[in-house]
Structures are given as structure tokens and as C-alpha cells.
């Protein structure tokens, strides 16, 4: 697929930035927040969708696409990102971050709780999923064929 030059530049720059910086201190801490989880998971997936289809989709659409495209081992992190997005908890504000962390406290019930036992375990999967999507996006972008991991 050949994307228009401006789109190609954006995709390349975005993938490079996530790839280069996802493990850094600030980015790593941001990945622990609800906002970071949604932004990273749906962001890289939206770009993957564009590379794979030549079309554009929403964050919600990207999550649904990823559930159909990537192996079941990634479904928990995808379901988590969609859960947060649907609950409208993905905002880069202190109250949103505090509410996101409260999801990991012992509850009276399971409603509204994270699918992960801790922010750190969610961060691990968010960054691992992003790495998988980025690698596959590079594969698509360079025209190679192969299996997704």
C-alpha cells in the first residue's frame, strides 16, 4: 500500500516515537495510567488499521479491529483499553488518574474494576502489545508477510 506522503510521515514518526520512548521513565509511568493505556493501545492499533486497510477508524473501532486481528493473548489488554474508554476514564487529568488508580483498590464488588491486579501488570501488557503492533505495522509497511505473534 502506498499512503500519501503526509500520512506516511505521520505514521512513521508516530511508530518511531512509541517504539523509541515507550520504555522511558516518563512514558513508562504514563503507561500505568488509564489515559496512557487507552492512548497507547488504541493509538498504535489505529495506525495499524490504517496501514492494513488504507482507511481510518475511531479508537473504539481500533479496539474491535484488534480483537479480530491479534491473537487471544492480547484480548485482556484490548478489553481493558475498551473498558476504560467506554467508562470515559481516559483523560490526562489528576482526577482521572486518581480514579484510574482507585480501580485497583479492593472493592465491594467487581463493577468498574480493572482487569489487571496492578497498574504495573497492565503497563507491562500495554507496552508488550504496543511492541507487537508496531512490529507488525513495520512488517505491513515494508510489504512483508508473516504470522502475528
C-alpha positions as CSV (number, residue, x, y, z in Angstrom):
1,X,0.0,0.0,0.0
2,X,1.2,3.5,-0.8
3,X,0.0,6.2,1.6
4,X,0.0,9.9,0.7
5,X,3.3,11.4,1.8
6,X,1.9,13.4,4.8
7,X,0.1,10.3,6.1
8,X,3.2,8.2,5.6
9,X,5.3,10.7,7.5
10,X,2.8,10.8,10.4
11,X,2.6,7.0,10.6
12,X,6.4,6.7,10.5
13,X,7.0,9.4,13.1
14,X,4.3,8.1,15.5
15,X,5.6,4.5,15.3
16,X,9.2,5.6,15.8
17,X,8.2,7.8,18.8
18,X,6.3,5.0,20.5
19,X,8.9,2.4,19.6
20,X,11.8,4.6,20.9
21,X,10.2,6.1,24.0
22,X,7.7,3.6,25.4
23,X,10.2,2.2,27.9
24,X,11.4,5.6,29.1
25,X,10.7,6.8,32.6
26,X,8.0,9.4,31.9
27,X,6.4,7.3,29.1
28,X,6.6,4.2,31.3
29,X,4.9,5.9,34.1
30,X,2.2,7.4,31.8
31,X,1.6,3.8,30.5
32,X,0.4,2.9,34.0
33,X,-2.4,5.4,33.9
34,X,-5.8,4.7,32.4
35,X,-5.2,7.5,29.9
36,X,-1.9,6.1,28.9
37,X,-3.3,2.6,28.5
38,X,-6.1,3.8,26.2
39,X,-3.8,6.2,24.3
40,X,-1.1,3.7,23.6
41,X,-3.3,0.6,22.9
42,X,-5.8,2.4,20.6
43,X,-3.2,4.7,19.1
44,X,-0.9,2.1,17.7
45,X,-3.9,0.0,16.7
46,X,-5.4,2.8,14.8
47,X,-2.2,3.3,12.8
48,X,-2.0,-0.5,12.2
49,X,-5.6,-0.4,10.9
50,X,-4.7,2.5,8.5
51,X,-1.7,0.6,7.2
52,X,-3.6,-2.6,6.8
53,X,-6.8,-1.2,5.3
54,X,-6.0,2.3,3.9
55,X,-8.9,3.6,5.9
56,X,-9.2,5.5,9.2
57,X,-11.1,4.3,12.3
58,X,-12.1,5.5,15.8
59,X,-10.4,4.4,19.0
60,X,-13.4,2.1,19.6
61,X,-13.2,0.8,16.1
62,X,-9.5,0.2,16.5
63,X,-10.1,-1.9,19.6
64,X,-12.7,-4.0,17.9
65,X,-10.4,-4.4,14.9
66,X,-7.5,-5.5,17.2
67,X,-9.7,-8.1,18.9
68,X,-10.3,-9.7,15.5
69,X,-6.8,-9.2,14.2
70,X,-4.4,-10.1,17.0
71,X,-4.2,-13.4,19.0
72,X,-6.3,-14.1,22.1
73,X,-3.2,-13.5,24.3
74,X,-3.8,-9.8,23.7
75,X,-7.5,-9.7,24.3
76,X,-7.3,-8.8,28.0
77,X,-5.3,-5.6,27.3
78,X,-7.6,-4.7,24.5
79,X,-10.7,-5.4,26.6
80,X,-9.1,-3.2,29.4
81,X,-8.5,-0.3,27.0
82,X,-12.0,-0.5,25.6
83,X,-13.5,-0.8,29.2
84,X,-11.6,2.4,30.3
85,X,-12.6,4.2,27.1
86,X,-16.3,3.3,27.4
87,X,-16.3,4.4,31.1
88,X,-14.8,7.7,29.9
89,X,-11.9,7.5,32.4
90,X,-9.2,8.1,29.9
91,X,-8.4,11.7,30.5
92,X,-5.0,13.3,31.2
93,X,-6.1,15.0,34.4
94,X,-5.3,14.4,38.1
95,X,-8.8,13.3,39.0
96,X,-8.9,10.9,36.1
97,X,-5.5,9.4,37.1
98,X,-6.7,9.1,40.8
99,X,-9.9,7.4,39.6
100,X,-7.9,5.1,37.5
101,X,-5.7,4.1,40.4
102,X,-8.8,3.5,42.6
103,X,-9.8,0.8,40.2
104,X,-7.0,-1.4,41.7
105,X,-8.2,-0.9,45.4
106,X,-10.2,-3.7,47.0
107,X,-13.9,-3.1,46.1
108,X,-17.2,-4.1,47.5
109,X,-17.9,-5.5,44.0
110,X,-16.1,-6.1,40.8
111,X,-18.0,-3.5,38.8
112,X,-15.7,-0.9,37.2
113,X,-12.6,-2.7,38.3
114,X,-9.5,-3.1,36.2
115,X,-9.0,-6.5,34.5
116,X,-5.4,-6.4,36.0
117,X,-4.2,-6.8,39.6
118,X,-2.0,-3.7,39.4
119,X,-1.1,-0.7,37.3
120,X,2.4,-2.3,36.7
121,X,0.9,-5.5,35.3
122,X,-1.3,-3.5,33.0
123,X,1.6,-1.4,31.9
124,X,3.6,-4.5,31.1
125,X,0.9,-5.8,28.7
126,X,0.2,-2.3,27.2
127,X,3.9,-1.9,26.3
128,X,4.2,-5.5,25.1
129,X,1.1,-5.2,23.0
130,X,2.3,-1.9,21.5
131,X,5.6,-3.6,20.6
132,X,3.8,-6.4,18.8
133,X,1.5,-4.0,16.9
134,X,4.5,-1.8,16.0
135,X,6.5,-4.7,14.7
136,X,3.5,-5.9,12.7
137,X,2.9,-2.4,11.4
138,X,6.5,-2.2,10.2
139,X,6.0,-5.6,8.5
140,X,2.9,-4.3,6.7
141,X,4.6,-1.0,5.8
142,X,7.6,-2.8,4.3
143,X,5.3,-5.2,2.4
144,X,6.4,-8.4,4.2
145,X,4.1,-11.2,5.0
146,X,4.2,-13.4,8.1
147,X,2.5,-14.5,11.2
148,X,1.5,-12.2,14.0
149,X,2.7,-13.0,17.5
